[in-house]
Amino acid sequence: MIYDKKSRKKLVKVLFFIIKLDIFLIPLFFLLQMDFSYEPLQDFLANAVSSTLNFLGYVATLNGHYISTAFGKSITIIDISMDCTGWKSAYALVALAIATPFAWSKRLNFLLASIPTILFINYVRIVSTIVYAQIFGQHYIDIVHNIFWQEGLVLAVLILWIFWLWISKKRAKTINPLGRKYNI
């Protein structure tokens, strides 16, 4: 295949993006192998979820990062494990931001907005899964959690990142109507 100079430049940019993203994901692999855990984050999230469930009228008691709630006549204990905290989604956003060839100030602004957003979406994920199971039956908790929300959180990360790229490109055209190239 023969590529013109402009196409080769774009391919090199994509290659560098993939290399940077892969390099940044190496620590994630080691954290997963070490079974990384940070209990204060788990306890904080469990407390927020438990408080919300109680506010919504569901009985939920808290023991560390375990939430006990009644489903009909049975009590179910829900473990807010480290995987439930949304840390991997936040890490993925950081990796995507660092791999994207924008100015560091733009990356930092993106992270300051997107990390709280993804953590809030994760919080909504947990509360809505439990409430859905309360309304429609405990047997749906795995379906909602494993099928809908796990992929939903991945999609949310990608949507936030793509939205940032789109907004940045749109702003660059607005700021730069003459078509001059700037490092944005």
C-alpha positions in Angstrom: 0.0 0.0 0.0 1.2 3.5 -0.8 0.2 6.3 1.5 0.6 10.0 0.9 2.6 12.0 3.4 -0.6 13.2 5.2 -1.9 9.7 5.6 1.4 8.5 7.0 1.4 11.3 9.6 -2.0 10.3 10.7 -1.0 6.6 11.0 2.0 7.5 13.0 -0.1 9.6 15.4 -2.5 6.7 15.8 0.4 4.3 16.4 1.9 6.7 19.1 -1.5 7.0 20.7 -1.8 3.1 20.9 1.7 2.8 22.2 1.2 5.4 25.0 -2.2 3.9 25.9 -0.6 0.4 26.1 2.3 1.6 28.2 -0.1 3.3 30.6 -2.2 0.2 30.9 0.8 -1.9 32.1 0.4 -0.7 35.8 -3.3 -1.6 35.6 -2.3 -5.1 34.8 0.0 -5.3 37.9 -2.6 -3.7 40.1 -5.1 -6.3 39.0 -2.6 -9.1 39.6 -1.9 -7.8 43.1 -5.7 -7.7 43.9 -5.4 -3.9 44.6 -7.8 -2.7 47.2 -8.5 0.6 49.1 -11.0 0.0 51.8 -11.7 3.7 52.6 -13.0 4.2 49.1 -15.1 1.0 49.3 -16.5 2.1 52.7 -17.3 5.6 51.5 -19.2 4.3 48.5 -21.0 1.7 50.5 -22.0 4.4 53.0 -23.3 6.6 50.2 -25.3 3.7 48.6 -26.7 2.6 51.9 -27.8 6.2 52.8 -29.4 6.6 49.4 -31.3 3.3 49.7 -32.5 4.3 53.2 -33.5 7.7 51.8 -35.5 6.0 49.1 -37.4 3.9 51.7 -35.5 0.6 51.4 -34.1 -0.9 54.6 -30.3 -1.1 54.3 -27.8 -1.6 57.0 -24.1 -1.1 56.7 -21.1 -3.1 58.0 -17.9 -1.7 56.5 -18.3 -2.1 52.8 -21.1 -4.7 53.1 -24.7 -3.6 52.7 -27.5 -5.8 54.1 -30.9 -5.2 52.5 -34.1 -7.1 52.5 -35.4 -8.7 49.3 -38.9 -9.9 50.1 -38.5 -12.3 53.0 -34.8 -12.8 52.6 -31.8 -10.6 53.6 -29.1 -10.2 51.0 -25.6 -8.9 51.7 -24.1 -6.8 49.0 -20.3 -6.5 48.9 -19.1 -3.2 47.6 -15.8 -4.7 46.4 -12.9 -2.7 44.9 -14.2 -3.6 41.5 -17.5 -1.8 42.4 -15.8 1.5 43.1 -15.3 2.5 39.5 -11.6 2.9 39.9 -10.8 1.0 36.7 -13.1 3.3 34.7 -11.4 6.3 36.2 -8.0 4.8 35.4 -9.1 4.2 31.8 -10.1 7.8 31.5 -6.7 8.9 32.8 -5.0 6.5 30.3 -7.0 7.8 27.4 -6.4 11.5 28.4 -2.6 10.9 28.7 -2.4 9.1 25.4 -4.4 11.8 23.6 -2.0 14.4 22.0 -3.5 17.5 23.6 -1.9 20.2 25.8 -1.6 19.1 29.4 -3.9 21.8 30.6 -6.7 20.4 28.3 -6.0 16.9 29.6 -6.2 18.0 33.2 -9.4 19.9 32.6 -10.9 16.8 31.0 -9.9 14.7 33.9 -11.2 17.1 36.5 -14.6 16.9 34.8 -14.7 13.3 33.7 -13.5 11.5 36.7 -16.2 12.8 39.1 -18.7 12.2 36.3 -17.7 8.5 35.8 -17.7 8.0 39.6 -21.2 9.4 39.9 -22.4 7.2 37.0 -20.9 4.3 38.9 -22.7 5.3 42.1 -26.0 5.5 40.1 -25.1 2.1 38.6 -25.0 0.5 42.1 -28.1 2.2 43.5 -30.2 1.5 40.4 -29.2 -2.1 40.3 -30.2 -2.6 43.9 -33.5 -0.7 43.4 -34.3 -2.6 40.2 -33.8 -5.8 42.1 -36.0 -4.6 44.9 -38.8 -3.8 42.5 -38.6 -6.7 40.1 -37.0 -9.4 42.1 -33.5 -10.4 43.4 -33.0 -12.8 40.5 -32.5 -9.8 38.2 -29.6 -8.3 40.1 -27.0 -10.3 38.1 -28.6 -9.6 34.8 -28.7 -5.8 35.4 -25.3 -5.7 37.0 -23.4 -8.0 34.6 -25.0 -7.4 31.3 -26.4 -3.8 31.4 -24.2 -1.9 33.7 -20.7 -3.4 33.1 -20.9 -2.6 29.4 -22.7 0.6 30.2 -19.8 1.9 32.3 -17.4 1.0 29.5 -19.6 2.8 27.0 -19.8 5.8 29.4 -16.0 6.1 29.5 -15.8 6.0 25.7 -18.7 8.5 25.3 -17.0 10.9 27.7 -13.7 10.6 25.9 -15.2 10.9 22.4 -17.3 13.9 23.5 -14.1 15.6 24.8 -12.4 14.9 21.4 -15.4 16.3 19.5 -15.7 19.4 21.7 -11.9 20.0 21.5 -12.0 19.7 17.7 -15.1 22.0 17.5 -13.4 24.6 19.7 -10.2 24.5 17.6 -12.2 25.2 14.5 -14.0 28.1 16.2 -10.8 29.5 17.6 -8.9 28.9 14.4 -11.1 29.9 11.5 -8.1 30.3 9.2 -7.1 26.7 9.4 -3.7 27.3 11.0 -2.3 24.4 13.0 -1.9 24.8 16.8 -1.1 22.3 19.5 -4.4 22.0 21.3 
